[in-house]
Amino acid sequence: MKELRTLIRECDLSKPRVALAILTGSAALGSAVGLSAVAAWMIARAAGMPSPADLAIAAVVVRFFGIGRGLFRYLERLVSHDAALRGVVALRARVYERLAAAPADSVLSLRRGDTLARIGADVDAVGDAVVRGVIPLGVAFVVSGVAVGINAWMDPAAGIILAVALAVAAFGAAGLTWRAARLAAERSVTADARVTEAVMSSLDGAAEHRVWGTAQEAHEALQDADRDAVSSQEQSARPAAFAAALQTLCAGAALVGCVWVAVKGAHYGEYGPTTAAIIALLPLAAFEGVNGVPGAVTQLFRSQKAAQRIVAMAPNTDSRGVSTQPAEPDSAEPGLLTVRLTELQAAWPEMTPTVPITASVGPGQILAIVGRSGVGKTTVLTTIAGALAPHAGTVDIHGEGAHTVPAERVGTDVGMTAEDAHIFGTSVMENLRVARGDVTEDQAAEVLELVGLSSWIAGLPDGLDTVLGTGGNSVSGGERRRLLLARASLTTQPVILIDEPAEHLDEAGRTALRAVLQHLSAHNRTVVIVTHHLELTDLATEVVSLDA
Amino acid sequence: MRPLDPRLAGRIGPARRYIVTTALLGFFTALLIGVQALVLARVLAPVLAPGPLTDDGLGPLGFVVPLEARQLSVALAWLILVVGLRVVVTWVQERLAHRAGAQVIAELREQVVSHATALGPRWIASGEGTAVATTVTRGLESLMPYFVRYLPQLLLSVTVTPVMMVVVLGLDWISALIVIGTVPLIPIFMILIGLVTRERSAKHLDAMQRLASRTLDLIEGLPTLRALGRERGPAARVRELGDAQRRATMGSLRIAFMSGMALELLTTLSVALVAVTLGFRLVDGNVSIETALAVLILAPEVYLPLRMVGTHFHASADGLAAADAAFEVLEIPVEDSTGKPAAPSLHGASLVIEDLSVATPDGRRLAPARLNTVIRPGTVTALVGPNGDGKSTALASLMGLLPADSGFVAALTEHGRTDTIDVDLATWSTQFAWAPQRPDLGPEGRTLSLGQRQRVALDRAFASARPVLVLDEPTSHLDRAHRDQVITRIVAAAQSGTTVVVATHEPELIAAADVVVDVTAMEVAR
């Protein structure tokens, strides 16, 4: 629970709001307990046939509790959701800041997998921990306490019975539910992953299965995986069933115990019929808070998992201090830098290092890195960007005054366009301004012309202001590539790294790439490009191969 | 949205069985709760009554629990028995719920996946494929809370609630009138509030989702921003969007929670009314203490399932939406070619592509557009052209995987011409040895790199003795040495009499081909 606690702390939750939520929630459930107690008193009192006036106050109180439950519950839900949403907004910004400040290697490797896509849901899950976890537990505690208090005040024995039953119901169910959730989580990494794999194989390979006649096998693999999933699901659900049974048992035991105490107490004249009725009937209403415990525990477990993912992705970087990097890098003429690679070998942990390469590229020059697929071209580029420490050898980036650029250089002195760089769901113009904040319409038109997208833009409903990625304005693979190239040619960094996807690049894409490379070298940039296309290498001042 | 999708019960065996058993268990639970209330009334009545009790205060229901239960020991024995049975029922119900949920999900998943594969590659590739994958994996998981939490409560509300109403009627008709009067108000109020607030909440929901997706977009683009040194600015934007989203969300919640409030208000207030009425009638001596106690204990039980249905409503909405998405897929009709005559052997046959056009999934373009060629046995035919102009689609049509929007694919044999639309497609498709662009190769294949998979797929295609070899970009992901080797094998296969069709950008492979066909696309005139 460490991660969840840390993140909830980062939500900057307002304590008064949470307290208010617990208070109103307890008032709501407390109304039910109160209703039950006062109604029991009233019936018991009425049985003695007093004058109707003796019941008047009780009748009013009963009606008040009748209304109070709905009203307080509404207030509680509003207050708790408001508090949690404020927390989620704060946390989202914090996570963004954490990610933005995290070391470049961890941020740049986030593109793999769906971790980033899941972060929104994960942050929401931390918020849910408050609304559906912490607050219901608080309410359960307060309401149970009130019920125990009422009974204990009338008869300590009844108070003890109710307290023990409530405690067993709460803690026992919590433990069992936690266990069920853990088993289910373990299951999801094995059985569910197998199911997903079988589903993907059936669907993605549908055409292949048809041609090769393997559809039946694929379906059997899915059935097999499903059978596994069902049986492991059953196993993980066992503790949850015990939890539900335990809660019914505890509520029943409390009822039996309290009836026994109440009837005995009344029999020996320790108290009157009204007290006996309250003691005996209170357990019927007292367990509603505790019954919410399994749900709350399940939510806490889920939120904890989400918190672990968030913390793993965006480790706390407070110790690094606030970066001095300006929010808007100036768009003045970039300085001139030379990149020198000496016997450079690159590798992610546990990866075979690339063969050593030595090369030098200065302003206005282009270094092309070629090699067969999977040889580590992108890894070399990431190393040059400074997001990954060299496995061996050195990367030396220095200016004319021989000052050397520090390792943390990506984004400041080095701009990188990845193979799968993001196109934002905003206008074409804003997508270009990702490279530089002050791009004018004329400049935008110029680079779009350069990459051959002018006619595409002309065909869009709102031209440069067309919002991409929504409705019909989807971007094809080729257009996306060229838009990224247009963005790359607007960057301000002196050193530009371009990771060009090798596969399926069509003629227009190749033309655009040539144009952008020429444009960049004409503007005295230092360009390093990773490519499969040997025919592009005529533009390069130097070509190094990673093939052994 | 309907609380219970009839298709679930109709088509999914485990769902039907579960609904029946849960309804029976619910009925049994109702009886136990009724007995428990009557026992409590019996044992507490002597304590509360001012004088000794003579006659049976429970009226027509007095036979259920004997008068001896007025003694503490007898009553406690009864209570312990009832509690024991309730514990067992709860446990059985929970076990059944989880098992049934898992079985229903598995069954639905298998049906949807096999239906989707029957619908064919075009349907899967049209973007529906990814949606189906999400639906049958993560989506259907939300049926679990539906089956475990929501459905039992729903069934309790149609078993326990009516049974309790009958029991209360048997005890005291005035209290029964109050209950019978208020219970129908609950759905009426919920529907009214829903109708009044629908438009506003839809508007809020829309704004909420828009803001959420924009925030996510910023986070997803973070590596890109970072790579260009532009990651600092948007933090403020994230906060701003978040605050706007919170306001929109709270706006929608203020409305959404209103129906919840109405539900709680009606149910609790009704219980209060029953209690107060009973109190005054007791004073007047119009009702027996035993009856009053029993009704007081039973009144909340009438409403409890209704309240729980409201609480678990979200589980219902998500689960039903997932089931709905699954059934939507199942209801798309499949074009079936089984029963048509078998395709002729394609050994030595020429394949004719005539005026073939296939529309892209968005319907904006034809790719390929009006493609014509004859593919002869023993030759290498290369389809060339820009990306997205329909080379792979043309290959899929050739293999009978995709129906043409216009034009024909046919085989010319010594027996004459046979069109694909006239044959059982399974017997046609299985005569092709196909190495696709991104071969799947089943779960084992997923551990290989793209280049390795490509090589395995090529080996499989070359090794099969099928009459037609179809290779989609066979040289991509390969280094020079492998590329040359593949081209040699392609030429050798053609020389041995196999019909070879490739889609490629590779100049050397194009040079090695006997026939080069330009595949072009066309915008659809609007």
Interface residues (C-beta under 8 A of the other chain):
Chain A: A28 S31 A32 L35 S36 A39 A40 M42 I43 A44 R45 A46 A47 G48 M49 P50 S51 P52 L55 A58 A59 V62 R63 F65 G66 I67 G68 R69 G70 L71 R73 Y74 R77 L78 H81 D82 L85 R86 V88 V89 A90 R92 A93 V95 Y96 E97 L99 A100 A104 V107 L108 L110 R111 L116 A117 I119 G120 D192 R194 V195 T196 E197 A198 V199 M200 S201 S202 L203 D204 G205 A206 A207 E208 H209 R210 V211 W212 G213 T214 A215 E217 A218 H219 A221 L222 Q223 D226 R227 A229 V230 Q233 E234 A237 R238 A240 A241 F242 A244 A245 Q247 T248 L249 G252 A253 L255 V256 V259 W260 A262 V263 K264 A266 H267 P273 A276 A277 A280 L281 L284 A285 S323 Q325 P326 A327 E328 P329 R372 S373 G374 A385 V410 G411 T412 G415 M416 T417 A418 A421 H422 F424 G425 T426 V434 A435 G437 G469 G472 S474 S476 G477 G478 R487 T491 Q493 A502 E503 H504 L505 D506 E507 A508 G509 D547
Chain B: Q36 L40 V43 L44 V47 L48 A49 P50 L72 A75 L76 L79 I80 V82 V83 G84 R86 V87 V88 T90 W91 Q93 E94 R95 H98 R99 G101 A102 Q103 A106 R109 E110 V113 S114 A116 T117 G120 P121 I124 G129 V132 A133 V136 T137 A212 S213 R214 T215 L216 D217 L218 I219 E220 G221 L222 P223 T224 L225 R226 A227 L228 G229 R230 E231 R232 G233 P234 A235 V238 R239 G242 D243 Q245 R246 T249 M250 L253 R254 F257 M258 G260 M261 A262 L263 E264 L265 L266 T268 L269 S270 V271 A272 L273 A275 V276 L278 G279 F280 L282 V283 G285 I289 A292 L293 L296 I297 P300 D362 P386 N387 G388 A396 M399 L401 A426 S429 T430 F432 W434 P436 P439 D440 L441 G442 P443 R446 S449 L450 G451 R460 E473 S476 H477 L478 D479 R480 H505
